[in-house]
Amino acid sequence: MTATHPGPGSVSGSGDGSASGPTVLRMLLGQQLRRLREARNISRERAGWEIRSSGSKISRIELGRVRLKERDIADLLTLYGVTDTAERDAMLSLARQANVPGWWQRYGDVHPKWFEPYLGLEAAASLIRTYEVQFIPGLLQTEAYARAVIRLAHRGARPDEVDGRVSLRLARQRVLRRADPPPPHLWAVLDEAALRRPIGGWEVMRGQLAALRAAAALPNVTVQVVRFAAGGHAAAGGAFTLLRFPDPEVPDVVYMEQLTSGFYLEQRRDVDTFAEVL
């Protein structure tokens, strides 16, 4: 069930708009600010004091994890010795663009805050590589299958909450079929268990498998299955997603999710380990 095998790719991606979503723009600006700070040998604590905050806030800014206040960016640029008007204006303009809400903001009442950064990263990625053990990946789920999965995780949710979560999942899938900017490459590696477990019942699963075959025929999608007969393998530790972006300044990110939280790995050695596993 394999379509064209994706390479690293260099196309751009976003949710419904610009080639770089707000999450990636925050990451780009954060990296620029970190380079400026380190060039002046200024500690995070000193920079945090300058914006009436803390070193941990500076760390979150440099990682692109928080929304940016123009006043804070202006104060940091002054601290870092950036006096050129054109350079300051360009970075402040980038900060304003990074604060434009992504399309997923309208679903803020049905997804946890810790998941929001992933939505921005997924929308802006040029290559999405994922390994799944239990389920079909969210980007390839049918509506009926998604509804069954969501009900498993949110047994006490009201019908309107379930509908909202399903709508968000289906909205994410538009990224694979958009025309402008070009869609990302999706490379999904599934454990055979994900194909055999009848989530939602056999009729739902039959429809899901048919949809999976159709998705694998897309030129930007690869679906591979790790058969039971293959025995043990390096990814046995659990599901994860590795994202790559069109801008070489933005590092690859590994995303892993648990029942009540998600976390992100950006250190090169961590990312390289997951890439080797894939």
HELIX and SHEET records of a PDB file:
HELIX    1   1 PRO A   22  ALA A   39  1                                  18    
HELIX    2   2 ARG A   44  GLU A   50  1                                   7    
HELIX    3   3 GLY A   55  GLU A   62  1                                   8    
HELIX    4   4 GLU A   70  LEU A   79  1                                  10    
HELIX    5   5 THR A   85  ALA A   98  1                                  14    
HELIX    6   6 TRP A  103  TYR A  107  5                                   5    
HELIX    7   7 LYS A  113  PHE A  115  5                                   3    
HELIX    8   8 GLU A  116  ALA A  124  1                                   9    
HELIX    9   9 GLY A  138  LEU A  140  5                                   3    
HELIX   10  10 GLU A  143  ALA A  153  1                                  11    
HELIX   11  11 PRO A  159  ARG A  172  1                                  14    
HELIX   12  12 GLN A  173  LEU A  176  5                                   4    
HELIX   13  13 GLU A  192  ARG A  196  1                                   5    
HELIX   14  14 TRP A  202  ALA A  216  1                                  15    
HELIX   15  15 PHE A  228  ALA A  230  5                                   3    
HELIX   16  16 ARG A  268  VAL A  277  1                                  10    
SHEET    1   A 6 VAL A 221  VAL A 226  0                                        
SHEET    2   A 6 HIS A 185  ASP A 191  1                                        
SHEET    3   A 6 LEU A 127  GLU A 132  1                                        
SHEET    4   A 6 PHE A 240  ARG A 244 -1                                        
SHEET    5   A 6 VAL A 253  GLU A 257 -1                                        
SHEET    6   A 6 GLY A 262  LEU A 265 -1                                        
END                                                                             
